[in-house]
């Protein structure tokens, strides 16, 4: 099925609307949910394990950074390549190859004797992980030909990803309570073994297009463009203004431009740019990118507020962030059902209006006022934004021809990765600017320069001051940080409202196909 120029769903095969999924397809969805949960969990489970493995392996700060971020960098960098590869050799085949590699490398990571080997293993896990999400979404596109069923399946898929991210710190805490740090990697091995055993029986064996091998020049350009852009944005968001970070983003954009030009010249491109000519595809992609940017930026500031303003431990801060993640999962499940009655545009627009209200509530958070109001605002904001993930991905994947489903899936996943990095960088920078402006007048005159740059700098400076002066400095710094949170929340509320208007205008003709 595909979306026509007018936005209505048509069947590519006569009678396709009547090909409703049965028990095997829903069992296949359950199998595809396994790596989805694992990928999200693997992104967050190391938050608690990092101090343990760093002490055991004597990891340097740079090695710690790559242990944490190398996985996500390589996933983002290889998504486009793996989506195209799945279209060529078959999505189930690529999924099984990736699952086997992920399980094997997880064992290597668990028993890594050095920080260098663990960094290498994490990067290989990222390459293997990049095969899983595009393949899974493309297989959902093949298994669920009825648009309504596919919408529900994508909602379940997205909610599993959100749930995996939410339980990551909890799983890590339980494992570290009873086992050594390598157990957080071994937890993924049984999941991949189950996937490898069940997939041949419940997932369709698509052969792919059979086209030749991907263009290696395009692979290199795609990888470089995404890696440099994500790296640069993350470094700039962390306040690192050194020249490699400053050059990384424009270099990544330049490589991306070169990649696009190369795809236009190739007879068999790595990424078919005709996908972007579809109005629904493009609009859903933009809305998804910006919505993920708001989520990434707000998560960053919420985590800092809980730990540095409220003084919570990483585990307790993680527990306060579980409800927003669960709200995302619940909203992702409910969105397809609501879209049947009201249509995707109305559901997304209404959701973004709710999300704007949640972000507006965050402007009322006060320093040391307790985490309840912050969490409540995030729950409302994320619940409202949830339809963008479920329905947006469904629109993106559903608008592509079946033989390009892997490429379309990889584009949606890459958009999400870039959106999070963009939100962390831009919204983090806005908060930093407001903090410095507030700190210039609000902090005590004798406060060190480091305290005027960031809240962590103020916390470090307070450790060297007498108790009374330290409390005064921390209180003033917390107020400056909260001012930055207020400004970011206001920006997020305005952008959410704008995305709601865009959804009404650009997606108004999108309709789910009636059941036969």
C-alpha positions as CSV (number, residue, x, y, z in Angstrom):
1,X,0.0,0.0,0.0
2,X,1.1,3.6,-0.5
3,X,-0.2,7.1,0.0
4,X,-1.3,8.8,-3.1
5,X,-0.5,12.5,-4.0
6,X,-3.8,13.4,-2.4
7,X,-3.0,11.6,0.8
8,X,-5.4,8.7,0.5
9,X,-4.3,5.1,0.9
10,X,-4.4,2.8,-2.1
11,X,-3.7,-0.9,-2.6
12,X,-0.8,-1.9,-4.7
13,X,-2.2,-5.4,-5.0
14,X,-5.8,-6.1,-5.7
15,X,-7.6,-7.1,-2.6
16,X,-4.7,-6.1,-0.3
17,X,-7.0,-4.3,2.0
18,X,-8.6,-7.6,2.9
19,X,-5.3,-9.3,3.7
20,X,-5.6,-8.9,7.5
21,X,-2.9,-10.2,9.8
22,X,-3.4,-13.3,11.7
23,X,-1.9,-15.1,14.7
24,X,1.5,-15.7,13.0
25,X,1.9,-12.0,12.2
26,X,1.1,-10.9,15.7
27,X,3.5,-13.6,17.1
28,X,6.1,-12.1,14.7
29,X,5.5,-8.7,16.2
30,X,6.1,-10.1,19.6
31,X,9.5,-11.5,18.3
32,X,10.4,-8.1,16.7
33,X,9.6,-6.4,20.0
34,X,12.5,-8.3,21.7
35,X,15.4,-6.5,20.0
36,X,13.5,-3.2,20.2
37,X,13.4,-3.4,24.0
38,X,17.0,-4.6,24.1
39,X,18.3,-1.7,22.0
40,X,16.6,0.9,24.1
41,X,17.7,-0.8,27.3
42,X,21.3,-1.0,26.1
43,X,21.2,2.8,25.6
44,X,20.4,3.5,29.3
45,X,21.6,0.4,31.3
46,X,25.2,1.6,31.4
47,X,24.4,4.8,33.3
48,X,24.8,2.9,36.6
49,X,27.4,0.4,35.4
50,X,29.9,3.0,34.1
51,X,31.5,3.7,37.5
52,X,32.0,0.0,38.2
53,X,33.5,-0.9,34.9
54,X,35.6,2.3,34.8
55,X,37.2,1.4,38.1
56,X,37.7,-2.3,37.1
57,X,39.2,-1.5,33.7
58,X,41.0,1.8,34.7
59,X,39.2,3.6,31.9
60,X,40.3,7.2,31.1
61,X,37.6,9.9,30.8
62,X,37.9,9.7,27.0
63,X,37.4,6.0,27.1
64,X,34.4,6.4,29.3
65,X,32.9,8.8,26.8
66,X,33.3,6.3,24.0
67,X,32.0,3.4,26.1
68,X,28.8,5.4,26.6
69,X,28.5,7.1,23.3
70,X,30.2,4.9,20.7
71,X,27.2,2.6,20.7
72,X,24.7,5.3,19.8
73,X,27.1,7.0,17.3
74,X,27.6,3.8,15.3
75,X,23.9,3.0,15.3
76,X,23.0,6.4,14.0
77,X,25.8,6.3,11.4
78,X,24.9,2.9,9.9
79,X,21.1,3.2,9.9
80,X,20.8,4.4,6.3
81,X,23.3,1.8,5.1
82,X,21.6,-1.1,6.9
83,X,18.2,0.0,5.8
84,X,19.3,-0.1,2.1
85,X,21.2,-3.4,2.7
86,X,18.0,-5.0,4.1
87,X,16.1,-3.9,1.0
88,X,18.7,-5.6,-1.2
89,X,19.4,-8.9,0.6
90,X,16.1,-9.3,2.6
91,X,15.1,-7.9,5.9
92,X,14.7,-11.2,7.8
93,X,18.2,-12.3,6.7
94,X,19.7,-9.0,7.8
95,X,17.8,-9.2,11.1
96,X,19.2,-12.6,11.8
97,X,22.7,-11.7,10.9
98,X,22.5,-8.6,13.1
99,X,21.0,-10.5,16.0
100,X,23.7,-13.2,15.9
101,X,26.4,-10.6,15.8
102,X,24.8,-8.6,18.6
103,X,24.7,-11.7,20.9
104,X,28.3,-12.7,20.1
105,X,29.7,-9.2,20.7
106,X,27.7,-8.9,23.9
107,X,29.6,-11.8,25.3
108,X,32.9,-10.2,24.3
109,X,31.8,-6.9,26.0
110,X,30.8,-8.7,29.2
111,X,34.3,-10.3,29.6
112,X,36.4,-7.5,28.1
113,X,39.7,-7.4,29.9
114,X,40.6,-3.8,29.0
115,X,38.9,-0.5,28.3
116,X,40.2,-0.5,24.7
117,X,38.5,-3.8,23.9
118,X,35.2,-2.7,25.6
119,X,35.2,0.5,23.5
120,X,35.7,-1.7,20.3
121,X,32.9,-4.1,21.5
122,X,30.5,-1.2,22.1
123,X,31.2,0.2,18.6
124,X,30.6,-3.3,17.1
125,X,27.4,-3.5,19.1
126,X,26.3,-0.3,17.5
127,X,26.9,-1.6,14.0
128,X,25.0,-4.8,14.8
129,X,22.2,-2.8,16.4
130,X,21.8,-0.6,13.3
131,X,20.6,-3.7,11.4
132,X,17.7,-4.4,13.9
133,X,15.4,-1.4,13.9
134,X,15.1,-0.8,10.1
135,X,14.7,-4.5,9.5
136,X,12.0,-4.8,12.2
137,X,10.0,-1.8,10.9
138,X,10.3,-3.0,7.3
139,X,9.1,-6.5,8.3
140,X,6.1,-4.9,10.1
141,X,5.4,-3.1,6.8
142,X,5.3,-6.5,5.0
143,X,3.4,-8.4,7.7
144,X,0.6,-5.9,8.4
145,X,-0.8,-4.9,5.0
146,X,-4.0,-3.5,6.5
147,X,-3.3,0.1,7.4
148,X,-5.2,0.0,10.7
149,X,-3.5,-3.1,11.9
150,X,-0.1,-1.8,10.8
151,X,-0.8,1.4,12.8
152,X,-1.5,-0.6,15.9
153,X,1.6,-2.8,15.3
154,X,3.8,0.3,14.9
155,X,2.3,1.7,18.1
156,X,3.2,-1.5,20.0
157,X,6.7,-1.4,18.5
158,X,7.3,2.2,19.5
159,X,5.9,1.6,23.0
160,X,8.3,-1.3,23.5
161,X,11.2,0.9,22.6
162,X,10.0,3.6,25.1
163,X,9.5,0.9,27.8
164,X,13.0,-0.5,27.2
165,X,14.5,2.9,27.8
166,X,12.4,3.4,31.0
167,X,13.4,0.1,32.6
168,X,17.1,0.4,31.6
169,X,18.3,2.0,34.8
170,X,16.1,-0.3,36.9
171,X,17.5,-3.4,35.2
172,X,21.0,-2.1,35.6
173,X,20.4,-1.5,39.3
174,X,19.1,-5.0,39.9
175,X,21.9,-6.7,38.0
176,X,24.6,-4.6,39.7
177,X,23.1,-5.3,43.0
178,X,23.8,-9.1,42.6
179,X,26.4,-9.5,39.8
180,X,29.4,-7.8,38.2
181,X,29.2,-5.1,35.5
182,X,29.5,-7.5,32.6
183,X,26.0,-8.9,33.5
184,X,24.4,-5.8,31.9
185,X,25.8,-7.0,28.5
186,X,25.0,-10.7,29.0
187,X,21.3,-9.8,29.6
188,X,20.9,-9.4,25.9
189,X,22.2,-12.8,24.9
190,X,19.1,-14.9,25.8
191,X,17.0,-12.3,24.0
192,X,19.0,-12.7,20.8
193,X,19.0,-16.5,21.1
194,X,15.2,-16.5,21.4
195,X,15.0,-14.2,18.4
196,X,17.2,-16.4,16.3
197,X,15.2,-19.5,17.2
198,X,11.7,-18.0,16.6
199,X,12.2,-15.7,13.7
200,X,12.3,-18.4,10.9
201,X,8.9,-19.6,12.0
202,X,7.0,-16.3,12.4
203,X,8.7,-13.7,10.2
204,X,8.3,-13.6,6.4
205,X,11.3,-14.6,4.3
206,X,11.5,-11.7,1.9
207,X,14.2,-12.0,-0.7
208,X,14.9,-8.3,-1.2
209,X,15.5,-6.6,-4.5
210,X,18.6,-8.6,-5.3
211,X,20.4,-5.4,-6.4
212,X,24.2,-5.2,-6.4
213,X,26.3,-4.3,-3.4
214,X,25.8,-0.8,-1.9
215,X,28.0,2.0,-3.3
216,X,30.9,2.2,-0.8
217,X,31.4,5.9,-1.5
218,X,27.8,6.5,-0.5
219,X,28.2,4.4,2.6
220,X,31.3,6.4,3.7
221,X,29.6,9.7,3.0
222,X,26.4,8.7,5.0
223,X,28.5,7.4,7.9
224,X,30.6,10.5,8.0
225,X,27.7,12.9,7.7
226,X,25.8,11.4,10.6
227,X,28.7,10.7,12.9
228,X,30.2,14.2,12.5
229,X,26.9,15.9,13.0
230,X,25.8,13.9,16.0
231,X,29.3,14.2,17.6
232,X,29.5,17.9,17.0
233,X,26.1,18.6,18.4
234,X,26.7,16.5,21.5
235,X,30.1,18.1,22.2
236,X,28.7,21.6,21.8
237,X,25.8,20.8,24.0
238,X,28.3,19.8,26.7
239,X,29.9,23.2,26.5
240,X,33.0,21.9,24.7
241,X,33.9,24.7,22.4
242,X,37.2,23.3,21.1
243,X,37.8,23.5,17.4
244,X,37.0,19.8,16.4
245,X,33.5,20.2,17.8
246,X,33.1,23.5,16.1
247,X,34.1,22.1,12.8
248,X,32.3,18.8,13.1
249,X,28.8,20.0,12.4
250,X,29.5,22.0,9.2
251,X,31.7,19.2,8.0
252,X,28.9,16.8,8.6
253,X,26.5,19.0,6.7
254,X,28.9,19.3,3.8
255,X,29.3,15.5,3.7
256,X,25.5,15.2,3.8
257,X,25.2,17.6,0.8
258,X,27.8,15.6,-1.1
259,X,25.9,12.4,-0.3
260,X,22.7,13.8,-1.7
261,X,24.4,14.9,-4.9
262,X,25.9,11.4,-5.3
263,X,22.6,9.7,-4.8
264,X,21.1,11.8,-7.7
265,X,23.8,10.6,-10.1
266,X,23.6,6.9,-9.2
267,X,21.4,4.4,-11.1
268,X,21.1,2.3,-7.9
269,X,21.5,4.8,-5.0
270,X,22.0,3.9,-1.4
271,X,19.0,6.1,-0.5
272,X,16.2,6.7,-3.1
273,X,15.6,10.5,-2.8
274,X,12.3,10.1,-4.5
275,X,10.9,9.1,-1.1
276,X,11.3,12.8,0.0
277,X,9.0,13.9,-2.8
278,X,6.0,12.5,-1.0
279,X,4.3,15.3,1.0
280,X,3.2,13.0,3.8
281,X,6.7,11.5,4.1
282,X,8.4,14.8,4.3
283,X,5.9,16.4,6.7
284,X,5.9,13.4,9.0
285,X,9.7,13.4,9.0
286,X,10.0,17.1,10.0
287,X,7.4,16.7,12.8
288,X,9.2,13.6,14.1
289,X,12.6,15.3,14.0
290,X,11.4,18.4,16.0
291,X,9.3,16.4,18.4
292,X,12.3,14.2,19.2
293,X,14.5,17.3,19.6
294,X,12.1,18.6,22.3
295,X,12.2,15.2,24.1
296,X,15.9,15.0,24.0
297,X,16.5,18.6,25.3
298,X,13.9,18.3,28.1
299,X,15.2,14.9,29.2
300,X,18.7,16.5,29.5
301,X,17.6,19.4,31.7
302,X,15.2,17.2,33.7
303,X,18.0,14.8,34.6
304,X,20.3,17.7,35.6
305,X,17.5,19.4,37.7
306,X,16.8,16.2,39.6
307,X,20.4,15.5,40.4
308,X,22.0,18.9,40.8
309,X,19.0,21.0,42.1
310,X,17.0,18.5,44.0
311,X,20.1,16.5,45.0
312,X,18.8,13.1,44.1
313,X,21.1,10.1,43.3
314,X,21.3,8.9,39.7
315,X,19.0,5.9,40.6
316,X,16.4,8.0,42.3
317,X,16.5,10.6,39.5
318,X,16.0,7.7,37.0
319,X,13.0,6.5,39.0
320,X,11.4,10.0,38.7
321,X,11.9,9.8,34.9
322,X,10.2,6.5,34.6
323,X,6.6,7.9,34.5
324,X,7.3,10.2,31.5
325,X,8.7,7.2,29.6
326,X,5.7,5.1,30.5
327,X,3.5,7.9,29.4
328,X,5.2,7.8,26.0
329,X,4.6,4.1,25.8
330,X,0.9,4.4,26.8
331,X,0.4,7.2,24.3
332,X,2.1,5.2,21.5
333,X,-0.4,2.3,22.1
334,X,-3.4,4.6,22.3
335,X,-2.6,6.8,19.2
336,X,-3.4,4.2,16.5
337,X,-6.8,3.5,18.1
338,X,-7.6,7.2,18.3
339,X,-6.5,7.7,14.7
340,X,-9.1,5.2,13.5
341,X,-11.8,7.5,14.7
342,X,-10.3,11.0,14.2
343,X,-7.6,10.6,11.7
344,X,-3.8,10.9,12.1
345,X,-3.7,14.7,11.6
346,X,-6.2,15.4,14.4
347,X,-4.6,13.0,16.8
348,X,-1.1,14.4,16.3
349,X,-2.3,18.0,16.4
350,X,-4.3,17.4,19.6
351,X,-1.4,15.6,21.1
352,X,1.0,18.4,20.4
353,X,-1.5,20.8,22.0
354,X,-1.5,18.7,25.1
355,X,2.3,18.5,24.9
356,X,2.5,22.3,24.8
357,X,0.4,22.4,28.0
358,X,2.8,20.0,29.7
359,X,5.8,22.1,28.7
360,X,4.0,25.2,29.9
361,X,3.6,23.5,33.3
362,X,7.4,23.2,33.5
363,X,7.7,26.9,33.5
364,X,6.2,26.9,37.0
365,X,8.9,24.5,38.5
366,X,10.8,26.2,41.3
367,X,14.3,25.5,42.7
368,X,14.2,22.7,45.4
369,X,10.4,22.6,45.1
370,X,10.3,18.9,44.8
371,X,10.4,16.7,41.7
372,X,6.6,16.2,41.6
373,X,5.7,19.2,39.4
374,X,8.6,18.5,37.0
375,X,7.6,14.9,36.5
376,X,3.9,15.8,36.1
377,X,4.8,18.3,33.4
378,X,7.0,15.8,31.6
379,X,4.2,13.1,31.8
380,X,1.7,15.5,30.2
381,X,4.2,16.7,27.6
382,X,5.4,13.2,26.6
383,X,1.9,11.7,26.6
384,X,0.9,14.4,24.1
385,X,4.0,13.9,22.0
386,X,3.6,10.1,21.8
387,X,1.3,10.1,18.7
388,X,4.1,11.7,16.7
389,X,6.3,8.6,17.2
390,X,3.6,6.0,16.6
391,X,1.7,7.7,13.8
392,X,4.6,9.6,12.3
393,X,6.7,6.4,11.8
394,X,3.6,4.6,10.4
395,X,3.1,7.4,7.9
396,X,6.8,7.4,6.9
397,X,7.0,3.6,6.5
398,X,3.5,3.3,4.9
399,X,4.2,6.0,2.3
400,X,7.2,4.1,0.9
401,X,6.9,1.3,-1.7
402,X,7.4,-2.2,-0.2
403,X,10.8,-2.6,-1.8
404,X,12.0,0.6,-0.1
405,X,10.5,-0.1,3.3
406,X,14.0,-0.6,4.9
407,X,15.3,2.7,3.5
408,X,12.2,4.5,4.7
409,X,12.5,2.9,8.2
410,X,16.2,3.9,8.4
411,X,15.4,7.5,7.5
412,X,12.8,7.7,10.3
413,X,15.2,6.2,12.8
414,X,18.0,8.5,11.7
415,X,15.7,11.5,12.0
416,X,15.0,10.4,15.6
417,X,18.7,10.1,16.4
418,X,19.5,13.5,14.9
419,X,16.5,15.0,16.6
420,X,17.6,14.0,20.0
421,X,21.1,15.2,19.4
422,X,19.8,18.5,18.0
423,X,17.5,19.0,20.9
424,X,20.3,18.3,23.5
425,X,22.6,20.7,21.7
426,X,20.2,23.6,20.9
427,X,18.0,23.5,24.0
428,X,21.0,22.7,26.2
429,X,22.8,25.8,24.7
430,X,19.7,28.0,25.4
431,X,19.6,26.9,29.0
432,X,23.4,27.5,29.3
433,X,23.0,31.1,27.9
434,X,20.2,31.9,30.3
435,X,22.2,30.4,33.2
436,X,25.2,32.5,32.5
437,X,23.1,35.6,32.2
438,X,21.3,35.0,35.4
439,X,24.5,34.0,37.2
440,X,26.2,37.2,36.2
441,X,23.8,39.1,38.5
442,X,22.4,36.5,40.8
443,X,25.5,34.8,42.2
444,X,27.5,36.2,45.1
445,X,30.2,38.6,44.0
446,X,33.0,36.4,45.2
447,X,31.7,33.3,43.3
448,X,34.4,31.6,41.2
449,X,34.3,31.9,37.4
450,X,33.5,28.2,37.1
451,X,30.3,28.8,39.1
452,X,29.1,31.4,36.6
453,X,29.6,29.0,33.7
454,X,27.4,26.1,34.7
455,X,25.5,24.4,37.6
456,X,28.1,21.6,37.8
457,X,30.8,24.2,38.1
458,X,28.9,25.9,40.9
459,X,28.6,22.5,42.7
460,X,32.3,21.9,42.4
461,X,33.2,25.4,43.6
462,X,30.8,25.1,46.6
463,X,32.8,22.1,47.9
464,X,35.7,24.4,48.7
465,X,33.7,27.0,50.5
466,X,32.5,27.3,54.1
467,X,29.0,25.7,54.7
468,X,27.1,29.0,54.8
469,X,28.7,30.4,51.7
470,X,28.4,27.1,49.9
471,X,24.6,27.0,50.6
472,X,24.2,30.6,49.3
473,X,26.1,29.8,46.1
474,X,24.2,26.6,45.4
475,X,20.8,28.3,46.0
476,X,21.7,31.1,43.6
477,X,23.0,28.7,41.0
478,X,19.9,26.5,41.3
479,X,17.8,29.6,40.7
480,X,19.8,30.5,37.6
481,X,19.5,27.0,36.3
482,X,15.8,26.9,36.9
483,X,15.5,30.1,34.9
484,X,17.1,28.4,32.0
485,X,14.7,25.5,32.4
486,X,11.8,28.0,32.3
487,X,13.0,29.5,29.0
488,X,13.5,26.1,27.4
489,X,10.1,24.9,28.5
490,X,8.5,28.0,27.0
491,X,10.3,27.5,23.7
492,X,9.3,23.8,23.8
493,X,5.6,24.8,24.4
494,X,5.7,27.2,21.4
495,X,7.3,24.7,19.1
496,X,4.9,22.0,20.1
497,X,2.0,24.3,19.3
498,X,3.6,25.1,15.9
499,X,4.0,21.4,15.2
500,X,0.3,20.9,15.9
501,X,-0.6,23.5,13.3
502,X,1.8,21.9,10.8
503,X,0.2,18.5,11.4
504,X,-3.3,20.0,10.6
505,X,-2.1,21.6,7.5
506,X,0.3,19.0,6.1
507,X,-1.3,15.8,7.2
508,X,-5.0,16.7,6.9
509,X,-5.6,14.3,4.0
510,X,-4.0,11.4,5.7
511,X,-6.5,8.7,6.5
512,X,-6.2,5.2,7.8
513,X,-7.7,2.7,5.4
514,X,-11.1,1.4,6.4
515,X,-11.2,-2.2,7.4
516,X,-12.5,-4.6,4.8
